[in-house]
Amino acid sequence: MHDSAARHGAVPPDQPLSDERIRGDWARQRPLIEFIAAQPEGRYLICENDADLVGYARMVRFGAMEELTELMVDPDYQGTGIGRALLERCWPGDPTRDLGRIVVAAGAPSDLTLYTEFGVMPIGGHWHMRARVDEYRLRRSQETDAPAPEVHRLTPERAVEEWTTLEPDAIGHERPALHEFFARDRTCLAYTPVAGERPASLCWVSSGGESGPAIGHSAGDLVPVVLAALDRVAAERDLEMLSVYTTTLSWWLIRRLRRLGFRVFWPSWVMCSVPLPGLDRYAPTRPPHVL
């Protein structure tokens, strides 16, 4: 992952990847990765030579969708066909009307071309956006023309119920098990319009500063809950940078984030075997192991 980030300019090529940083990243991401690994009907494949692991791929299934969550090859072995071989075993045959495929794809054009050979095509961009915390706080304090809508917390049971209602129409498949996991690991923020009976948008946020996914009834409804999650992280965590993921179809959210100092840090693609109807009102997870 670090080598890929350096090649694409997201981190300096000479920036060391310390054991401390690896342990910190693993501690934050371990619960989600272990949840993914435990799901039935998934696949986890490794490629190794006589001495070492040189590549691996992991796929998780949610309802009628198989999502490729990771495909990694050791830099010394890239270009030797290992990635293709892993995909052939992870995604055998073609996608069908009853079982689709999806991947958040970061990489060079050749990498994206390889994915298209397995039945997925670009649906929209997937952007990692970042802003300095001090700049974000300053700009938020200066927003006099943007009154803050009422955002509240939901109980875990109510959160899962509302996600089950709002999400499937946006991403084309159901993921109740994922939201049951988030209900144990994160807090669900909800925006309910004045006189509204049901929430118009939802966003998960963890005590460790991991925000998303978020979903709205409309694209504009996405903004209040995402900003509420960012406000919470900025206030409670000692961080230099804020991070959030968006789809490039979420114009309302991107426009607001740009006003608050966010810039594109890492661009990638959402690729799927079927159209996804509502990515303009959806914000992906952070970290992005699943959409």
Contacts in CASP RR format, 6 or more apart in sequence:
PFRMAT RR
TARGET T0000
AUTHOR 0000-0000-0000
METHOD contacts of the structure
MODEL  1
MHDSAARHGAVPPDQPLSDERIRGDWARQRPLIEFIAAQPEGRYLICEND
ADLVGYARMVRFGAMEELTELMVDPDYQGTGIGRALLERCWPGDPTRDLG
RIVVAAGAPSDLTLYTEFGVMPIGGHWHMRARVDEYRLRRSQETDAPAPE
VHRLTPERAVEEWTTLEPDAIGHERPALHEFFARDRTCLAYTPVAGERPA
SLCWVSSGGESGPAIGHSAGDLVPVVLAALDRVAAERDLEMLSVYTTTLS
WWLIRRLRRLGFRVFWPSWVMCSVPLPGLDRYAPTRPPHVL
1 72 0 8 1.000
2 11 0 8 1.000
2 17 0 8 1.000
3 75 0 8 1.000
4 106 0 8 1.000
4 107 0 8 1.000
5 11 0 8 1.000
5 266 0 8 1.000
6 12 0 8 1.000
6 13 0 8 1.000
6 15 0 8 1.000
7 13 0 8 1.000
7 108 0 8 1.000
8 106 0 8 1.000
8 107 0 8 1.000
8 266 0 8 1.000
10 265 0 8 1.000
10 266 0 8 1.000
28 208 0 8 1.000
28 210 0 8 1.000
28 287 0 8 1.000
29 287 0 8 1.000
29 289 0 8 1.000
31 181 0 8 1.000
31 185 0 8 1.000
32 181 0 8 1.000
32 185 0 8 1.000
32 285 0 8 1.000
32 287 0 8 1.000
32 289 0 8 1.000
32 290 0 8 1.000
33 289 0 8 1.000
35 178 0 8 1.000
35 181 0 8 1.000
36 58 0 8 1.000
36 60 0 8 1.000
36 69 0 8 1.000
36 289 0 8 1.000
36 290 0 8 1.000
37 44 0 8 1.000
37 58 0 8 1.000
39 60 0 8 1.000
39 61 0 8 1.000
39 62 0 8 1.000
39 177 0 8 1.000
40 61 0 8 1.000
41 61 0 8 1.000
42 59 0 8 1.000
42 60 0 8 1.000
42 61 0 8 1.000
42 66 0 8 1.000
43 57 0 8 1.000
43 58 0 8 1.000
43 59 0 8 1.000
43 89 0 8 1.000
43 90 0 8 1.000
44 56 0 8 1.000
44 57 0 8 1.000
44 58 0 8 1.000
44 59 0 8 1.000
45 56 0 8 1.000
45 57 0 8 1.000
45 58 0 8 1.000
45 86 0 8 1.000
45 89 0 8 1.000
45 90 0 8 1.000
46 53 0 8 1.000
46 55 0 8 1.000
46 56 0 8 1.000
47 53 0 8 1.000
47 54 0 8 1.000
47 55 0 8 1.000
47 56 0 8 1.000
47 73 0 8 1.000
47 82 0 8 1.000
47 83 0 8 1.000
47 85 0 8 1.000
47 86 0 8 1.000
48 54 0 8 1.000
48 55 0 8 1.000
52 74 0 8 1.000
53 74 0 8 1.000
54 73 0 8 1.000
54 74 0 8 1.000
54 76 0 8 1.000
54 77 0 8 1.000
54 82 0 8 1.000
55 72 0 8 1.000
55 73 0 8 1.000
55 74 0 8 1.000
55 77 0 8 1.000
55 82 0 8 1.000
55 83 0 8 1.000
55 86 0 8 1.000
56 70 0 8 1.000
56 71 0 8 1.000
56 72 0 8 1.000
56 86 0 8 1.000
57 68 0 8 1.000
57 70 0 8 1.000
57 71 0 8 1.000
57 72 0 8 1.000
57 83 0 8 1.000
57 86 0 8 1.000
57 87 0 8 1.000
57 89 0 8 1.000
57 90 0 8 1.000
58 68 0 8 1.000
58 69 0 8 1.000
58 70 0 8 1.000
58 90 0 8 1.000
59 66 0 8 1.000
59 67 0 8 1.000
59 68 0 8 1.000
59 69 0 8 1.000
59 90 0 8 1.000
59 91 0 8 1.000
60 66 0 8 1.000
60 67 0 8 1.000
60 69 0 8 1.000
60 290 0 8 1.000
61 67 0 8 1.000
62 173 0 8 1.000
62 174 0 8 1.000
62 175 0 8 1.000
62 177 0 8 1.000
62 178 0 8 1.000
62 290 0 8 1.000
63 173 0 8 1.000
63 174 0 8 1.000
63 175 0 8 1.000
64 98 0 8 1.000
64 99 0 8 1.000
64 100 0 8 1.000
64 173 0 8 1.000
64 174 0 8 1.000
65 99 0 8 1.000
65 100 0 8 1.000
65 101 0 8 1.000
65 102 0 8 1.000
65 172 0 8 1.000
65 173 0 8 1.000
66 91 0 8 1.000
66 95 0 8 1.000
66 99 0 8 1.000
66 100 0 8 1.000
66 101 0 8 1.000
66 102 0 8 1.000
67 101 0 8 1.000
67 102 0 8 1.000
67 103 0 8 1.000
67 290 0 8 1.000
67 291 0 8 1.000
68 87 0 8 1.000
68 90 0 8 1.000
68 91 0 8 1.000
68 101 0 8 1.000
68 102 0 8 1.000
68 103 0 8 1.000
69 289 0 8 1.000
69 290 0 8 1.000
70 289 0 8 1.000
71 83 0 8 1.000
71 86 0 8 1.000
71 87 0 8 1.000
71 90 0 8 1.000
71 103 0 8 1.000
73 79 0 8 1.000
73 82 0 8 1.000
73 83 0 8 1.000
73 86 0 8 1.000
83 114 0 8 1.000
84 114 0 8 1.000
87 114 0 8 1.000
87 115 0 8 1.000
87 118 0 8 1.000
91 101 0 8 1.000
91 118 0 8 1.000
94 119 0 8 1.000
95 101 0 8 1.000
95 119 0 8 1.000
95 120 0 8 1.000
95 273 0 8 1.000
95 274 0 8 1.000
100 173 0 8 1.000
100 272 0 8 1.000
100 273 0 8 1.000
100 274 0 8 1.000
101 118 0 8 1.000
101 119 0 8 1.000
101 120 0 8 1.000
101 272 0 8 1.000
101 273 0 8 1.000
102 120 0 8 1.000
102 270 0 8 1.000
102 271 0 8 1.000
102 272 0 8 1.000
102 273 0 8 1.000
102 276 0 8 1.000
102 291 0 8 1.000
103 115 0 8 1.000
103 120 0 8 1.000
103 270 0 8 1.000
103 271 0 8 1.000
103 272 0 8 1.000
104 126 0 8 1.000
104 268 0 8 1.000
104 269 0 8 1.000
104 270 0 8 1.000
104 271 0 8 1.000
104 284 0 8 1.000
104 288 0 8 1.000
104 291 0 8 1.000
105 111 0 8 1.000
105 112 0 8 1.000
105 115 0 8 1.000
105 268 0 8 1.000
105 269 0 8 1.000
105 270 0 8 1.000
105 271 0 8 1.000
106 126 0 8 1.000
106 266 0 8 1.000
106 267 0 8 1.000
106 268 0 8 1.000
106 269 0 8 1.000
107 268 0 8 1.000
112 122 0 8 1.000
112 269 0 8 1.000
112 271 0 8 1.000
115 271 0 8 1.000
116 271 0 8 1.000
119 273 0 8 1.000
120 271 0 8 1.000
120 272 0 8 1.000
120 273 0 8 1.000
121 271 0 8 1.000
121 272 0 8 1.000
121 273 0 8 1.000
122 269 0 8 1.000
122 270 0 8 1.000
122 271 0 8 1.000
123 269 0 8 1.000
123 270 0 8 1.000
123 271 0 8 1.000
123 272 0 8 1.000
123 275 0 8 1.000
123 276 0 8 1.000
123 279 0 8 1.000
124 247 0 8 1.000
124 248 0 8 1.000
124 249 0 8 1.000
124 269 0 8 1.000
124 270 0 8 1.000
124 279 0 8 1.000
125 247 0 8 1.000
125 248 0 8 1.000
125 249 0 8 1.000
125 267 0 8 1.000
125 268 0 8 1.000
125 269 0 8 1.000
125 270 0 8 1.000
126 245 0 8 1.000
126 246 0 8 1.000
126 247 0 8 1.000
126 248 0 8 1.000
126 267 0 8 1.000
126 268 0 8 1.000
126 269 0 8 1.000
126 270 0 8 1.000
126 284 0 8 1.000
126 288 0 8 1.000
127 245 0 8 1.000
127 246 0 8 1.000
127 247 0 8 1.000
127 248 0 8 1.000
127 254 0 8 1.000
127 264 0 8 1.000
127 265 0 8 1.000
127 266 0 8 1.000
127 267 0 8 1.000
127 268 0 8 1.000
128 243 0 8 1.000
128 244 0 8 1.000
128 245 0 8 1.000
128 264 0 8 1.000
128 265 0 8 1.000
128 266 0 8 1.000
128 267 0 8 1.000
128 268 0 8 1.000
128 288 0 8 1.000
129 243 0 8 1.000
129 244 0 8 1.000
129 245 0 8 1.000
129 246 0 8 1.000
129 254 0 8 1.000
129 257 0 8 1.000
129 262 0 8 1.000
129 263 0 8 1.000
129 264 0 8 1.000
129 265 0 8 1.000
130 241 0 8 1.000
130 242 0 8 1.000
130 243 0 8 1.000
130 244 0 8 1.000
130 262 0 8 1.000
130 263 0 8 1.000
130 265 0 8 1.000
131 241 0 8 1.000
131 242 0 8 1.000
131 257 0 8 1.000
131 260 0 8 1.000
131 261 0 8 1.000
131 262 0 8 1.000
131 263 0 8 1.000
132 240 0 8 1.000
132 241 0 8 1.000
132 242 0 8 1.000
132 261 0 8 1.000
133 234 0 8 1.000
133 239 0 8 1.000
133 240 0 8 1.000
133 241 0 8 1.000
133 242 0 8 1.000
135 260 0 8 1.000
135 261 0 8 1.000
136 230 0 8 1.000
136 234 0 8 1.000
136 242 0 8 1.000
136 260 0 8 1.000
136 261 0 8 1.000
136 262 0 8 1.000
137 234 0 8 1.000
139 259 0 8 1.000
139 260 0 8 1.000
139 261 0 8 1.000
140 227 0 8 1.000
140 231 0 8 1.000
140 234 0 8 1.000
140 260 0 8 1.000
148 224 0 8 1.000
148 227 0 8 1.000
149 191 0 8 1.000
149 193 0 8 1.000
149 224 0 8 1.000
150 191 0 8 1.000
150 192 0 8 1.000
150 194 0 8 1.000
151 189 0 8 1.000
151 190 0 8 1.000
151 191 0 8 1.000
151 224 0 8 1.000
151 225 0 8 1.000
151 228 0 8 1.000
152 189 0 8 1.000
152 190 0 8 1.000
152 192 0 8 1.000
153 187 0 8 1.000
153 188 0 8 1.000
153 189 0 8 1.000
153 190 0 8 1.000
154 162 0 8 1.000
154 188 0 8 1.000
154 189 0 8 1.000
154 190 0 8 1.000
154 199 0 8 1.000
154 202 0 8 1.000
156 183 0 8 1.000
156 184 0 8 1.000
156 188 0 8 1.000
157 183 0 8 1.000
158 188 0 8 1.000
159 179 0 8 1.000
159 182 0 8 1.000
159 183 0 8 1.000
159 188 0 8 1.000
159 190 0 8 1.000
159 202 0 8 1.000
159 204 0 8 1.000
160 176 0 8 1.000
160 179 0 8 1.000
160 180 0 8 1.000
160 183 0 8 1.000
162 188 0 8 1.000
162 190 0 8 1.000
162 198 0 8 1.000
162 199 0 8 1.000
162 202 0 8 1.000
163 176 0 8 1.000
163 179 0 8 1.000
163 188 0 8 1.000
163 202 0 8 1.000
163 215 0 8 1.000
164 174 0 8 1.000
164 176 0 8 1.000
164 179 0 8 1.000
165 198 0 8 1.000
166 199 0 8 1.000
166 201 0 8 1.000
166 202 0 8 1.000
166 215 0 8 1.000
166 216 0 8 1.000
166 217 0 8 1.000
167 174 0 8 1.000
167 175 0 8 1.000
167 179 0 8 1.000
167 213 0 8 1.000
167 215 0 8 1.000
167 282 0 8 1.000
168 174 0 8 1.000
169 277 0 8 1.000
169 278 0 8 1.000
170 215 0 8 1.000
170 216 0 8 1.000
170 276 0 8 1.000
170 277 0 8 1.000
170 278 0 8 1.000
170 279 0 8 1.000
170 281 0 8 1.000
170 282 0 8 1.000
171 276 0 8 1.000
171 278 0 8 1.000
171 279 0 8 1.000
171 282 0 8 1.000
171 291 0 8 1.000
172 274 0 8 1.000
172 276 0 8 1.000
172 277 0 8 1.000
175 290 0 8 1.000
178 290 0 8 1.000
182 188 0 8 1.000
182 204 0 8 1.000
185 206 0 8 1.000
186 204 0 8 1.000
186 205 0 8 1.000
186 206 0 8 1.000
186 207 0 8 1.000
186 210 0 8 1.000
186 212 0 8 1.000
187 204 0 8 1.000
187 205 0 8 1.000
187 206 0 8 1.000
187 207 0 8 1.000
188 202 0 8 1.000
188 203 0 8 1.000
188 204 0 8 1.000
189 202 0 8 1.000
189 203 0 8 1.000
189 204 0 8 1.000
189 205 0 8 1.000
189 225 0 8 1.000
189 228 0 8 1.000
189 229 0 8 1.000
189 232 0 8 1.000
190 199 0 8 1.000
190 201 0 8 1.000
190 202 0 8 1.000
190 203 0 8 1.000
190 225 0 8 1.000
191 199 0 8 1.000
191 200 0 8 1.000
191 201 0 8 1.000
191 202 0 8 1.000
191 221 0 8 1.000
191 224 0 8 1.000
191 225 0 8 1.000
191 228 0 8 1.000
192 198 0 8 1.000
192 199 0 8 1.000
192 200 0 8 1.000
193 200 0 8 1.000
200 216 0 8 1.000
200 217 0 8 1.000
200 218 0 8 1.000
200 221 0 8 1.000
201 214 0 8 1.000
201 215 0 8 1.000
201 216 0 8 1.000
201 217 0 8 1.000
201 221 0 8 1.000
201 222 0 8 1.000
201 224 0 8 1.000
201 225 0 8 1.000
201 281 0 8 1.000
202 214 0 8 1.000
202 215 0 8 1.000
202 216 0 8 1.000
202 225 0 8 1.000
203 211 0 8 1.000
203 212 0 8 1.000
203 213 0 8 1.000
203 214 0 8 1.000
203 215 0 8 1.000
203 225 0 8 1.000
203 226 0 8 1.000
203 228 0 8 1.000
203 229 0 8 1.000
203 283 0 8 1.000
204 211 0 8 1.000
204 212 0 8 1.000
204 213 0 8 1.000
204 214 0 8 1.000
204 229 0 8 1.000
204 285 0 8 1.000
205 211 0 8 1.000
205 212 0 8 1.000
205 229 0 8 1.000
205 232 0 8 1.000
205 233 0 8 1.000
207 236 0 8 1.000
208 233 0 8 1.000
208 237 0 8 1.000
209 233 0 8 1.000
209 236 0 8 1.000
209 237 0 8 1.000
209 239 0 8 1.000
210 285 0 8 1.000
210 286 0 8 1.000
210 287 0 8 1.000
211 226 0 8 1.000
211 229 0 8 1.000
211 230 0 8 1.000
211 233 0 8 1.000
211 244 0 8 1.000
211 286 0 8 1.000
212 226 0 8 1.000
212 229 0 8 1.000
212 244 0 8 1.000
212 245 0 8 1.000
212 283 0 8 1.000
212 284 0 8 1.000
212 285 0 8 1.000
212 286 0 8 1.000
213 282 0 8 1.000
213 283 0 8 1.000
213 284 0 8 1.000
213 285 0 8 1.000
213 291 0 8 1.000
214 222 0 8 1.000
214 225 0 8 1.000
214 226 0 8 1.000
214 229 0 8 1.000
214 282 0 8 1.000
214 283 0 8 1.000
215 222 0 8 1.000
215 281 0 8 1.000
215 282 0 8 1.000
215 283 0 8 1.000
216 222 0 8 1.000
216 225 0 8 1.000
216 281 0 8 1.000
216 282 0 8 1.000
217 281 0 8 1.000
218 281 0 8 1.000
219 250 0 8 1.000
219 251 0 8 1.000
219 252 0 8 1.000
219 253 0 8 1.000
219 280 0 8 1.000
219 281 0 8 1.000
220 252 0 8 1.000
220 253 0 8 1.000
220 281 0 8 1.000
221 281 0 8 1.000
222 250 0 8 1.000
222 252 0 8 1.000
222 253 0 8 1.000
222 281 0 8 1.000
222 282 0 8 1.000
222 283 0 8 1.000
223 252 0 8 1.000
223 253 0 8 1.000
223 256 0 8 1.000
226 244 0 8 1.000
226 253 0 8 1.000
226 283 0 8 1.000
227 256 0 8 1.000
227 260 0 8 1.000
230 242 0 8 1.000
230 244 0 8 1.000
233 239 0 8 1.000
233 242 0 8 1.000
234 242 0 8 1.000
242 262 0 8 1.000
243 265 0 8 1.000
243 286 0 8 1.000
244 257 0 8 1.000
244 262 0 8 1.000
244 283 0 8 1.000
244 286 0 8 1.000
245 283 0 8 1.000
245 284 0 8 1.000
245 285 0 8 1.000
245 286 0 8 1.000
245 288 0 8 1.000
246 253 0 8 1.000
246 254 0 8 1.000
246 257 0 8 1.000
246 283 0 8 1.000
246 284 0 8 1.000
247 270 0 8 1.000
247 279 0 8 1.000
247 280 0 8 1.000
247 282 0 8 1.000
247 283 0 8 1.000
247 284 0 8 1.000
248 254 0 8 1.000
249 278 0 8 1.000
249 279 0 8 1.000
249 280 0 8 1.000
250 279 0 8 1.000
250 280 0 8 1.000
250 281 0 8 1.000
250 282 0 8 1.000
250 283 0 8 1.000
251 280 0 8 1.000
252 280 0 8 1.000
253 283 0 8 1.000
270 276 0 8 1.000
270 279 0 8 1.000
270 284 0 8 1.000
270 291 0 8 1.000
284 291 0 8 1.000
285 291 0 8 1.000
END
